[in-house]
Amino acid sequence: MTPLRDAFLSAAVALGLFGPMVGLLTVSGEHGLSLELRPIATAVIVGLVFLGRLLVLSWRGRGRVETYKTNRALAEGIAHAGKFIAPVLLVAAVALPFTGSRYYVDLGTLVLTYIMLGWGLNIVVGLAGLLDLGYVAFYAVGAYSYALLSTTYDLGFWTCLPLAGLFAGCAGVMLGFPVLRLRGDYLAIVTLAFGEIIRIVLTNWVSLTNGPNGITGIPRPTLFGLRFSMEGGEGTFAGFFGIEPATIQRVIFLYYVILVLALLTNWVSLRLRRIPLGRAWEALREDEIACRSLGINVRNTKLTAFGMGAMFGGLAGAFFATRQAFISPESFTFIESATVLAIVVLGGMGSQLGVALAAIVMVGGLETLRDVLSFLGDQMNSPLFAGIAGQLPLYRMLIFGLVLVVMMVLRPRGLISGRTPTVALGARKEIAAELVAQGRG
């Protein structure tokens, strides 16, 4: 009866917490504001808490040995399947524009942007073990660097792209210096404050960033000097190849740009893991005190992790600016940092494939679910499905939170655990007793 009692206590606590927040709704009417009771919504939430607590207790009751064996078998199965999943995802990503649907290309571009951000943050959080809650600051620095350079000095995208990454990397190093002695929660608080400081500076420095009005007219990238214009003519992509100009041409080009940038981020990250710097990041993640005792320069290791992760965030920010052609401080809120961090944690800190799968599920999966609900609402003429589809974006963070809770209970290290060192010793070998006796072991 202990699991049932604990589940009832959890439901009672949920009733006390969510009863006023969910069960009461302020409604404006003819005579002012009034309270509307929502007992069904409250009952649903309390019931979910009761069932969730019961499932968690049942899962823990299976025993540590059985749970460990199940998790290990699942991890081995996912790792084995990953050898086939990664090539399939790459082929699907390359072939996506051939579907001819602008919606899917735009959705793929958004997913790839978050994958690139996740891989960049994975260097800081997954490899170096430094909890960063202000990663959106480097995203904003890269976006505003490109926007200001391109609109003020009339520089092209390919010229400004490495500069935006460089400026964001410098911002990462600047953040790294004040937090060299901080760990855990204190580090998270400082990085969170840094992200908010950047957003507030962008909002109030009107003479440079145009404040809350943002920057408009950001130029698009070109393909070997060819512009993507609906007017056609000389110097345009359509005019050079003698085809009819269409908006989808620019959309597909931007998709392949972010695909190349994401693959570059992945390749550099994998290469960095195999050099001494990457092994120092992994050692820092496991035990900072042991790193110091081994003579590893912890200061430089942390600064390079912040700098490299911030650089990739800046590159993604530059692409975001050129894709939107408009940026404002409202595009770089804490929600973006939380989303990217959730992708890294769900996928598995240190796992490149896990981050990609988590981004596909969290970003693309939510949009797909909304499309499915809208389709069911139209086919079945049901206002229920249509209403859920319309309200789904409002509950996005709630869905993310529930998924995080479930993952932390079932797989605390994420979908694909990446804590195994990149370079490790081989299998342990048995030494013959005769060799040990002779001192040759």
N, C-alpha and C positions, 0 to 999 in steps of 0.2 A: 504493500500500500504506500510505500514511501514515494515512488515515482508519481502516483496520482496526487498525493498530498502536495508535493513540490509543484506539480503542474497547476493545481488549484490555487496555490499561493501566488505563483507567477501570474495567473489570470486575474487574481484579485489586485495585484500591483498594477497590472496593465489597465484594469478598469479604473483605478484611481488616477492613473496618469493620463490615459487617453479619453476618459469620460468627459472632462471639461473641454479638452482640445478638439476632439472629433465629434462627440455627442451633442455639442452645442454649436449652432451656426447663427451668426448675426445676419439678419436680413433687413434691408432698407424698405420701408413701406410708406404709406401715406402719412402715418403718424410718427414717423421717425424709425429708429432701429428697434428691432424686436428679435427675440431668441427663438430659434427653431430647433426642435429636438430631432436627433438622428439616431434612434435606438438600433436600427439595423446595421448601420456602419460600425457603431460601437461594439455590437455583438459579434460582427465578423472579425474585427481586430482582436477582441478578447479570445474568441475561439481559435484564431490562428496562433496566438501566443500559447494557449493551452496545448494545442496539438504539437507545436514546435518544441515546447519544453519536454513534452512526453517523448517525442522522437529522439531528442538529444539524450535524455536519460536512458532510453532503451539502447541507443547506440553505444553509450559508455558502458552499459551493463554487459555488453558482449565480451568484455575482457580485453586487456591490453595486448595480449599475445595474438589473439585472433584479429584484432583491429590492425595491428602492425603488419601481420601477414597479408591481410586484404589490401592495405595501402601499398605495400611493397609490390605485390603482384600487379596492382593497377598501374603503379608507376612504371614497372618494367614493360607492361603492355603498351602504355602510351609512348614510352621511349622507343620501343620497337616500331610502333605504327608511325612515329614521327619521321622515320626515314622515308616513308612513302607519302606522308601528308605534305611535307614541305615542297617536294617537286610538283605535286598536284596543285597546291595553292599558287605556286609560281606560274604554272601553265595557265591556270584559271585567271590570274591577274593580267597576264599578257593578252589573253583572248577576250577579256571582258568587253572592250570597246567594239568588238566585231558583232556584238548583239544588236547594235544599232539603236539602243535605247539610251537617251540622254539621262533619264532618271537613274538608271543603274550605273552609268559612268560617273555622274555626280556623287552618288552614294559611295562608289568605290574610291573616288578621290578623297572624300571625307574619312573613310575608314583607313586609307593609306596614310593620311595626315596624322591620325591618332596612333597608328602603328609606328610611324617614325618618331613621334613624341614619346611613345612608350619605350622604344629602344634607346632613345637618348636618356630618359630618366632611369632606365634599367642599369646604366653604367653607374649612376650615383647610388641608387637604392639597392639594386640587385647584386652588383659586383662589389662595390665599396662598402655597402651597408650603412650609408648615410641617409637618414630619413629626411627627405626634402618635400615640404608642403608648399613651396613657393616657386615651383618650376615654371608656372605661367609667366613669371617675370622675364625669364630669358626668351620665351616665346614672344612676349611683347617687345623686348629690346630688338630682336631680329626683325620683327614686322615694322617697327617705327624706323629702324636704321635704313631699311630698304626704301620705305616710303619717303623719308626725308632726303636721302641721297638721290633718288630717281626724280623727284619733283623739283628739288632745288638746283641740282647740278646737271640734270638731264642725262643721267647715266643709265645704261641698260641693265636688264635683270641679271645677265650673266656676269656683269662687272660688279654689281652690288651684292650678289649672293655670297661670295666668300667674305666680303667686308661685313655683311650682316652677321655671318657666323663668327667672325673675329671679334666684333663688338660684343656679341652675346657671350663668347668665351671669356673675354676680359671681365664682363659683369659677373660671371661665375667665379672667377678667381678673386674678384673684389669681395664677393660674399664669403668665400672660403676663409679669408684671413681673420675676420672677427669670430668665426665659429670653430677655430682649430682646437680649442680646448673643451668644446661642448659635445655632449653625446645624448642619444635617446630623445626624451621629451623636450629637453632644453634646445637641442638642435632643431627639432621640428617647429618649436615656437618661433625661433629666430628666422628660419627660412619662410615661415608663414608671414611674419611681419615684413620681411624683405619683399615678398610678392605684393603685399598691400601698399608698401611705400612706393614701389614702382608705379602702381596703378594710380595712386594719388598724385604723384609727380606728373604723370602724363595728363591727368585731368586739370591740374592747376597751372602748369607751365604753358599758358595760352600762346605766348609769343613764339614758341618753338613747335608745339604739337597741335595747336589750334584747339586745345582744351577738349571739352566734351563733344564739340562739333566734329572732331576727327579730321582725317585727311582724305580728300577725294581725288579722283583723277590719277590714281596710281597706274603707271604704264604696265602693259602686259609683256610677257617675254616673247622673244622672236626666235624663229628657227633659221639659223644661219643668215640673219638679217631680214628674213621674210616676215612681214606682219600678217596677223590674222584679222582681216577687215571684211565687213559685209559689203563694202563698196567695190572690192576687187581692184583691178588695175595693176600698174607696174609697182613692183616692190612688195606685193602681197603674196600669200601662199596660194590663193586661188588663181591669181593672175599668172604666176610663174608656171604652174602645172596645167593651166588652161581648163580649170573646172569651175563649176558654179559655186560661188561663196556661200557658206552656211555656218551657223553658230556652232554646230556640232564639231566642226573641224578644230576650233579653238578649245572646246571642252575636252576632246580626245587628246590634244597636244598637252594640255595642262595635266591630264591624268597620267600620261607617260612621263612627264617631268617629275611628278611626285613619286611615281613608281621607281624611277632611277635614283632619286634622292633617298628613298627608303632602302633600296637595295644597297646603296653606297653606305648608309648608316649601319646596316647589318654586316656588311663585309668588313668595315673598319672595326666594328665592335668585336667580331670574331677574331680578327687579327690581333687586336690589342690584348685579348685574353691570353694569347700564347707567348707574349713577350714578358720580360720580367716585371714591367709595369702592371700588366694585368694580373699576374700572380701576386703582386704586392697588394692590389685592390682586394683580391679574394682573401688574403691573409688578414688584411685590416678588417674585413667583414667578420671574420671568425673570432679574432681576439686582438685588440689593439695593444694590450700590454705585452703580449707575446711578440708582436711586431717590433715594438721598441727594444725588447730584449735581444732580438735577432739583428739589430742594427739597421732596420728599415727606416728610412726617413719618412715618418708619418706625416709631417707637414707637407712635403712635396707630393706625397701620395694622395692626400685629401685634395689639395689644390688642383692636381691634374684631373681627378675624378670630377670635381665641380666644373672645371674648365671644359673638359671634353663633353660632358653631358649638356652643359649650357650651349656649346657650339652647335650641336645638332638641334637643340630647341630653337636657336636663332635661325638656322637654315629653314626649319619648318615654318617659323614665323614669317620669314621673307616670302615663302611660297604662299602662305595664307594671305598676305597683303596683296600680292600680284593677282591672286585668283579672285579675291573679293573686289579689288580696285577701290576699296574703302575700308578704313580701320578707325576704331574709336576705343577709348579706354574700357567701354562696356564689353568689348570682345575678350577681355583678359581678366576675368574675375576668378575668385577662388574656386568656383565650381569647375573650371577647366583643370586646375591643378588636381582637384579631388578626383576628377574623372580619369586623368592619366595615371594617377597613383593607384586607383582602383584597378585599372587595366593591368598594371605591373603586378599587383598583389594577387589578383585572380589568376593571371596566367602563370605565375610562379617567378619569384624574384631570381633573376639570373638566367632565365630561360628565354631565348629569342623566339622559338616557336610558340611557347605558351603565351607570350605577350601578343603575338599576331593573332592567335586564336581568340584570346580574350577581347581584343579590339573588334574583331569580326562579330563576336557574339553580342558585346555590349552596345556597339554603335550600329552595326548593320542589322543585328538581330532584332533590335527594338523597332527600327524602321520597317523591317519585314513583317513583324508582328502587327504593326499598325496597318500595313497594307492588307494583310490577311483578314483582319477584323473588318476593315472597310469593305473588302470584297464580299465577306459573309453577310454584312449588313445590306449590301445592295442586292445580292442574290436571294436572300431569304426575306428581304423587305422588313428587317428587324431593326428598330431604333436602338435596341440594347447594344448590339455590336457596333453600330455607328457611333453611339455615344461613348462607349469605351475607347474606340479608336481615336475619337476627338480629344478625350481627356488623358490619353496615354502619355503625351509629352510632359504634362504637368506632374505626373508621378514617376518621372524618370529616375530621380535621385532616390526615391523610396524603393524602386525596384532594384537599383544598384545596391542599396543598403541591405536589402533582404538577401540578395545573391552573395554579398560579402559575408553575411552572418552564416549562411549555409556552408559556404566554402571554408570558413574558418573552423567550423565544427567538423566537417567531413575531411577536408584536406587543408590543414593549416599552412602548408608550404606552397599552396597554389595548385593549379591544374597540372602543371609539369614542373616538378621540383628541379631547380637548377643549382643546388648547393654543393654538388659534387665538384671538386676542384678540376679546372681545365687540364692541368698537368699533374698527374698523380703517379705514385710508384706502382709497379706492376704487381702481379699476384705474388703472394708470399711463397717462397720456395723452402722446402724441407732440406736441411743440411745433415748429411750422414754423421752418425756418432763418431766414426773413425776419424773423419776430418776434424771434428771439434776436438777430439783427444790429442790430435797432432798439432793443434793450433792453426790449422789451415781453414777453419770455418769462418 
